[in-house]
Amino acid sequence: MFRQMRRFKQQVSKEKCVEILKNEWRGVLAVLGDDGYPYTVPLDFFYDESDGKIYFHGAKEGHKVDSIKKCDKASFCVMDAGFKKDGDWALNITSVVAFGRIKIVEDEAKIKEKVCALGLKYHPTAQSVETEWENAKTRVLCLEMTIEHLTGKIVNEK
């Protein structure tokens, strides 16, 4: 169903993909938008190692939500900061692309658990996460992406 990577010599391990998903701060979600056009949006995210899923938060309405309600297939791309080899101008970047199904989380306890876990990745303290949750809980939407296929590769900009 999913294509094999054409540049297989640049492919990185699943472990490296998971490391990037756990440690990087932002990625780009792609869904099928209006009139069949792809719709992409940069998002904060949380990769939960316990269930192997990616979680996002956002508003309860908008282009992204409308698109997900029409078609649950999505892809999510994350890349690391990269590195330069000594004496080389080119950047080496590792990117990860996850393909899967995305849905709106309905269970209130799960929403709080996942949104707060996401918040702990970005906020300085657990208290600031709790404060933010109390202020935003009635307006927040939680999205869950079940990964069906995961690839990663290292690319040199040369």
N, C-alpha and C positions, 0 to 999 in steps of 0.2 A: 504494500500500500504506500509506504513512504520510500522515496528515492534514497539510494545509497549515495554517499558523498563522493562527488567526482574527484576532488583533490584529496584522496584518502590518505596520502602521505602526510598531510597537514592535520589530520584528525587527531583530536585529543581524547583521552579516556573519559568514561562516564564519571569517574571520581573527580577529574579536573573540572568537568562541567558542573558537578554538584558544588565543588569548592567555589566556583565563580558565582553560582546562584546564591550560595550562603553569604558571600562576602561583599558582593558589589551592591551598590545602592540604588541604581536606576536601570530601567530597561524600557523597551518599546513594545507595547501590545498592538497586535494587528488583528483586526476583525473585518468581516464583510460588511461594509457600510452601505449607505444609500445608493440606489441605482447600480449595485454591483461593484462599486468602487471600493478598493481597500481603504480602511480607516485605521490610522496608526496614532497612538498617543503615548507619550513618555509617562511612566508611572513609577512610584515607589512600590516596593514589593517585599514579600517575605516568603522565603522557601522553607517549608516545614519538613525537616528531615524525617520526622516521625511518620508522616503519611506520604511523603514524596510529592506534595502538591505545592502550587504557588498561590499565594493570596495577595489580593489587592484591596484597596478601599477607595471610596469615592462618593460622589453625589448619587442620589437615588434616581436621577433622571438625566437625560442627555443623549448625545449621539452614540456614545459607547454602550450605554445600557440598552437603547433601542436596537442597536446592531446585534447585541448578544441575545436579546429576546427573539430575534428573527433567525439567527444562525449561531449555534453554540461552538462552532469550530473557530480556533484562534491559533496564533503563533505569538511567541514572546521572545524577543532578542535582547541579550545582555552582553556587554563586552567589558573586559577589564581595562585598566589604565594603560597597559602595555609597558614595554621596555625597549631600550636601545642597546644594541651590542656595542662594546667599546670601539670607538672610532667610526661608527656608522651613523648616518643621519636618519635612516629609516626606522620607523616604529614597528615593533612586533606586537600585534594585538591578538588576544584570544577571545573569540566570540562563541556564544552558546545560543542555539535556537531550540526552543521547546515548541512542539506541536501538540495540541490537545483540545479538550473540550472545557468550556468555561461556563460556570453557572453562578447564579445569585444564591448566596447562602441565606437560608430562611430561619434557621434555628438561632434564637436570640443568644443563648449561652455560647454557642460556637462563634457567632459574630463577635461577641465581646472577647473571647479567647484569642481569636486570630487577629482581630484589629489591634488588640493590646500587644500581642506578640510582635506584630509589625511595628507598632509604636516604639517598642523597646529597642528596635534596631536603629531608630533615628533620634529618639529623645535622650536627654542626658540622664534622667532618673525615672524610676518606676512611678514616683509621685507625679511627675509631670505628665506621664502617660495616663495615669488615673484621672488627673484634672482635665486633660484633653478629652478623655472618654466621656466624663460627666457632662462636659460642655457640648459635645457633638453627637452623642449616642442616638438621638432621635433623627438625625440627618444623615447618618453614615450608612453606606452600602458596603457589603463585603462580597467580593468575588473570589471564587475558587476555581483554579485551573488544574484539571487532571491531565498529567503529561502522558501522551501516547507514544511520542517519539522525541528523542533528545539527541542533538548532535553538537559538536563543538570542534572548532579548528583554530589553528594559529595562522595568522596571515602577516606577511611582511609587506610593508607599504611600497617597497621598491617596484 
